[in-house]
Amino acid sequence: MVKEVYDITMAMNLKEIEKLIKEALPDALVDIQDLAGDGNHYSATVTSSQFSGKSKIEQHKMVYNSLKGKMGNELHALAIKTKE
């Protein structure tokens, strides 16, 4: 008898994503949209004074780093737009 094991990764919800971003960027205004209604494909607009003087790449890295390795795991896809 063969036992099949499936790795089921739980999707992240909007509030979890917002919480992680705000922990790293406390002054951030965060607007997250569920693009496909599946809990796996999101768009986030993040506004923070901490982005001042940083390139878009640096700003996006700040947001990705705030997710603490969940991107690609619990969080499948996140389109990011940053503003100062």
Buried (B, 14 or more C-beta within 10 A) or exposed (E): EEEEEEEEEEBBBBEBBBEBBBEBBEEBEBEBEBEEEEBBBBBBBBBBEBBEEBEEEEBBEBBBEBBEEBBEEBBBEBEBBBEE
